[in-house]
Every structure is written in structure tokens, then in C-alpha cells.
Amino acid sequence: MSVDAVTAAYLKSEAMFVTRSPGAAIDWAGSDRVGEIVSPLAAQADAQAEADRQLAFLAAPRSIERIEVPGNRADLLGRAVTIAAKGGGYDAGVAVFVIGVEELAEVDRTILTVLRRLA
């Protein structure tokens, strides 16, 4: 497979790094970790907006939960979505990050494993 010179140069170029610090606000459970995510964002402003979005989610305590939703939803794996469901505090809709999917094809439902922000 061949690519044009501009695309080849882009693929070989250095990654752009954006750093965000939550400061003292993230002192739950001794969590002074650093997170790094590589994405295809090409514009500095887009990378900064994404870093802010991730910090807003990751700077607070999180729990891992399982929730059942209608339909076969393997398409949600690896995505941030808002899920509304009866019970468990999901009635008004909760923003979560889907980290696991178990489709129950025989009943047309899916059990999602999600990261849910607690604060």
C-alpha cells in the first residue's frame, strides 16, 4: 500500500502533547496519576478541548457498574455516552464511558460495563 507524500509526512510526524493538571482537587484515594491518550486530533485547540473534557471526567472518583440496555449495542464499546434507565440513579440520564459489552442476542438486550463519575 502506498500513500501520498503529505499523508506519509503526517504519519511520521511527532505527536502533539497537551497537558492538563487538576491541581489539588484530585486527592481522592491518593490518585496523583498521569493519564495519556493518543488521538487523531490535528488542531491544538481541539486537543486542548479534549484534554479539558477528559480531565472533567477523570478528576473525580469513578465506579465500575453494569447496566442493561435494550438492543444489541456492541457499537457503544469505547465511547462516552449518556444512558437513561430505570433505577440505579440512571433515571435522568448519566454520562458514562463504556468499557465492556455483553450482547444478549436471544432477548435483544445488552449488558454494558461502564465507568461512572461519582461526583
Secondary structure as a PSIPRED ss2 file (coil, helix, strand):
# PSIPRED VFORMAT (PSIPRED V4.0)

   1 M C   1.000  0.000  0.000
   2 S C   1.000  0.000  0.000
   3 V C   1.000  0.000  0.000
   4 D C   1.000  0.000  0.000
   5 A H   0.000  1.000  0.000
   6 V H   0.000  1.000  0.000
   7 T H   0.000  1.000  0.000
   8 A H   0.000  1.000  0.000
   9 A H   0.000  1.000  0.000
  10 Y H   0.000  1.000  0.000
  11 L H   0.000  1.000  0.000
  12 K H   0.000  1.000  0.000
  13 S C   1.000  0.000  0.000
  14 E C   1.000  0.000  0.000
  15 A C   1.000  0.000  0.000
  16 M C   1.000  0.000  0.000
  17 F C   1.000  0.000  0.000
  18 V C   1.000  0.000  0.000
  19 T C   1.000  0.000  0.000
  20 R C   1.000  0.000  0.000
  21 S C   1.000  0.000  0.000
  22 P C   1.000  0.000  0.000
  23 G H   0.000  1.000  0.000
  24 A H   0.000  1.000  0.000
  25 A H   0.000  1.000  0.000
  26 I H   0.000  1.000  0.000
  27 D C   1.000  0.000  0.000
  28 W C   1.000  0.000  0.000
  29 A C   1.000  0.000  0.000
  30 G C   1.000  0.000  0.000
  31 S C   1.000  0.000  0.000
  32 D C   1.000  0.000  0.000
  33 R C   1.000  0.000  0.000
  34 V C   1.000  0.000  0.000
  35 G C   1.000  0.000  0.000
  36 E C   1.000  0.000  0.000
  37 I C   1.000  0.000  0.000
  38 V C   1.000  0.000  0.000
  39 S C   1.000  0.000  0.000
  40 P C   1.000  0.000  0.000
  41 L C   1.000  0.000  0.000
  42 A C   1.000  0.000  0.000
  43 A C   1.000  0.000  0.000
  44 Q H   0.000  1.000  0.000
  45 A H   0.000  1.000  0.000
  46 D H   0.000  1.000  0.000
  47 A H   0.000  1.000  0.000
  48 Q H   0.000  1.000  0.000
  49 A H   0.000  1.000  0.000
  50 E H   0.000  1.000  0.000
  51 A H   0.000  1.000  0.000
  52 D H   0.000  1.000  0.000
  53 R H   0.000  1.000  0.000
  54 Q H   0.000  1.000  0.000
  55 L H   0.000  1.000  0.000
  56 A H   0.000  1.000  0.000
  57 F H   0.000  1.000  0.000
  58 L H   0.000  1.000  0.000
  59 A C   1.000  0.000  0.000
  60 A C   1.000  0.000  0.000
  61 P C   1.000  0.000  0.000
  62 R E   0.000  0.000  1.000
  63 S E   0.000  0.000  1.000
  64 I E   0.000  0.000  1.000
  65 E E   0.000  0.000  1.000
  66 R E   0.000  0.000  1.000
  67 I E   0.000  0.000  1.000
  68 E E   0.000  0.000  1.000
  69 V E   0.000  0.000  1.000
  70 P E   0.000  0.000  1.000
  71 G C   1.000  0.000  0.000
  72 N C   1.000  0.000  0.000
  73 R C   1.000  0.000  0.000
  74 A H   0.000  1.000  0.000
  75 D H   0.000  1.000  0.000
  76 L H   0.000  1.000  0.000
  77 L C   1.000  0.000  0.000
  78 G C   1.000  0.000  0.000
  79 R C   1.000  0.000  0.000
  80 A E   0.000  0.000  1.000
  81 V E   0.000  0.000  1.000
  82 T E   0.000  0.000  1.000
  83 I E   0.000  0.000  1.000
  84 A C   1.000  0.000  0.000
  85 A C   1.000  0.000  0.000
  86 K C   1.000  0.000  0.000
  87 G C   1.000  0.000  0.000
  88 G C   1.000  0.000  0.000
  89 G C   1.000  0.000  0.000
  90 Y C   1.000  0.000  0.000
  91 D C   1.000  0.000  0.000
  92 A C   1.000  0.000  0.000
  93 G C   1.000  0.000  0.000
  94 V E   0.000  0.000  1.000
  95 A E   0.000  0.000  1.000
  96 V E   0.000  0.000  1.000
  97 F E   0.000  0.000  1.000
  98 V E   0.000  0.000  1.000
  99 I E   0.000  0.000  1.000
 100 G E   0.000  0.000  1.000
 101 V E   0.000  0.000  1.000
 102 E E   0.000  0.000  1.000
 103 E E   0.000  0.000  1.000
 104 L E   0.000  0.000  1.000
 105 A H   0.000  1.000  0.000
 106 E H   0.000  1.000  0.000
 107 V H   0.000  1.000  0.000
 108 D C   1.000  0.000  0.000
 109 R E   0.000  0.000  1.000
 110 T E   0.000  0.000  1.000
 111 I E   0.000  0.000  1.000
 112 L E   0.000  0.000  1.000
 113 T E   0.000  0.000  1.000
 114 V E   0.000  0.000  1.000
 115 L E   0.000  0.000  1.000
 116 R E   0.000  0.000  1.000
 117 R E   0.000  0.000  1.000
 118 L C   1.000  0.000  0.000
 119 A C   1.000  0.000  0.000
